[in-house]
Amino acid sequence: MVSSKTNAKNLLDRPARLRALALLALLSSVLAILVGMIWRNHVRLDQVQIYVGYSHRIQDAGLSLQQALVDVLSGQVLRSEQVGRLSAKIQKLSIRDAHLSPNTPEMLRRVNASLAKVDEESPDNGRAELFEALREMHEILDSETEQREKLMVKVSGEALVELGLATFILPVILLLTWLFLRRRILNPLHDLRELLLNLVKEDFAPIATDHLDPLLLPVFNSYNDMVIHLRELEEAKRMYAQSLEAEVRSATSVLLEQQRSLARAEKLAVVGELAASLAHELRNPLAGIQMSCANLRNEIGDADQGERLALIGAELKRMARLLNELLDQGKQTPSTSVRFNLAVLVKELLALTRYQIPPHIELAYDIPDGLECFLPDGGLRQALLNLILNAAQALEKQAGRVRVTARPEGDNICIEVSDDGPGFSAEMLSHGIRAFSTSRIRGTGLGLAMVQRFVRDLGGRIELSNLNPHGACVRLLLPCKETQ
C-alpha cells in the first residue's frame, strides 16, 4: 500500500519536476539572452565612452591651440616651452590607440609638424603655423565626431536586432507562463525596448525599479547606470561646446580690434603721404621766395631793412630744411651703403652732441678702432643721434652716463646704446615700439619709430631691455656684409 502511494507520488512529481525544469530552462534562456544583450551593450558603451573621452581630449588640445593663437593675435609672444607643452599633448593623442578615423594619427603628425615650425623669433611668431595646426585639429574633431555618430547608429541597430530576437522568443515563453510573466516580465521588457529607442533621441532619463521582478533588477540597474553615465558625458560635451563658442567669440573680438587698428594705421599712412605731397609742392615756391628775398637784400640800401630780410631768409632756409627732412622720412628704401670706420663715426657724433647735452651727463663709447662696416652712414648717424638724445632726455636733470658700444657678430654688427635712467616702461617692453607713443611730456614718439624703420629697412633687428638695477638699453643687430 505504502509502495503504491509512493509510486503515485513519484508519478505526479515527475511531470512537475519536468515542467519546473523546463520553466527553469526557459527562464534561464531568457536570462541568458538578456544578460548577453546587456553585456554586449555594456561593452559597446565602454567603447563609446573611450571614443568620447578621446574626442574630448582632442577638443581640449584644440582649445589649447586656439588659446595659443588668441595670445599670438593679441600681441603676446608664444614661447618655445608653450609650444613644447602643446606638442607633448598632441603626441600623447597620437600614441593612444582610441581613434575611430584611420586618418587621425597621420593628421596628428601633421599638427605636430606644424607646431615644430613655430618660431618665437619669427615676425609673426608662428601665426600661420598655428592657424594650420588649428585647422587640422578641427578636421580631426569633425572626422572623429562623424565616425562616432556612425558607431552609435551601428550600436543602436545591433541593439534593435537583439531586441527583436528577444521579442521573437518571448511569445513562446509567454504562452507557457502568461499569467506570471505578462505583468512581471513582458511589460518591463517592452519598456526597455522603448528606452533603448530613446537613446537614439538622446533621452537619458533613468527608470524606477521598485516594481520589477528581482530577476530583472540587474538589467534595469545596468541600464540606469548606463543612461546616467551617458547623461554626464552629454553634459560634459555641452560644456565643452559652450567653452569653445566663448573662445571663438573672444578670438573674433580680438580680430575685430586688430582690424580697427589696421584701419587707423591706414589713415595715418594717408596723412603721411599727404604731408609728403604738400612738402614737395611747397619746396618750389619757397625756393622762389628765398631767391627773391636774397636779390631784394642785395638791391636795398637800408641796413635795417637788410637785416630784416636776412632774418626772413634764415627762416625760409629753416623751412626748406624741414621740408627736405619730411620728404626724407617718407622714403621707403634706405640710403646707399658705404664702407666706413664705425669708431670714427661714433666719436664725431658724440663730439657734436656734446653741445646739445647738459654737462652733468657723461658720453662714452667702447668700439674697436679698426671696426669697419658697410651701412648707410647718414641713416646710421641719424639713428644713433636719436638714441643718444633719447637716452640723455631720459636722465633729465640727474647725473648719469650714456654709453655706445659695438662688436661684430658674424656677418652682422651689434650696436648698443645704454643709459643710467629709469628704464623703459612695462607697456613699452610688452607692446614694443609704436609711433606717437611716448612717456615724456614734450616727446613726439617718433624717435624710436624712425630708428626701428631704419633697422627694418636694412633687414636687421631692434631689441629693448632694462638694465639692473636701473637703466635702459637699445640693441641694434644690423647686417653689414658687403654684397658683390
Secondary structure, 3 states (H helix, E strand, C coil): CHHHHHHHHHHHHHHHHHHHHHHHHHHHHHHHHHHHHHHHHHHHHHHHHHHHHHHHHHHHHHHHHHHHHHHHHCCCCCCHHHHHHHHHHHHHHHHCCCCCCCCHHHHHHHHHHHHHCCCCCCCCCCHHHHHHHHHHHHHHHHHHHHHHHHHHHHHHHHHHHHHHHHHHHHHHHHHHCHHHHHHHHHHHHHHHHHHHHHHHCCCCCCCCCCCCCCCCHHHHHHHHHHHHHHHHHHHHHHHHHHHHHHHHHHHHHHHHHHHHHHHHHHHHHHHHHHHHHHHHHHHHHHHHHHHHHHHHHHHCCCHHHHHHHHHHHHHHHHHHHHHHHHHHHCCCCCCCCEEEEHHHHHHHHHHHHCCCCCCCEEEEEECCCCCEEEECHHHHHHHHHHHHHHHHHHHCCCCEEEEEEEEEECCEEEEEEEECCCCCCHHHHHHCCCCCCCCCCCCCCCHHHHHHHHHHHCCCEEEEEECCCCCEEEEEEEECCCCC
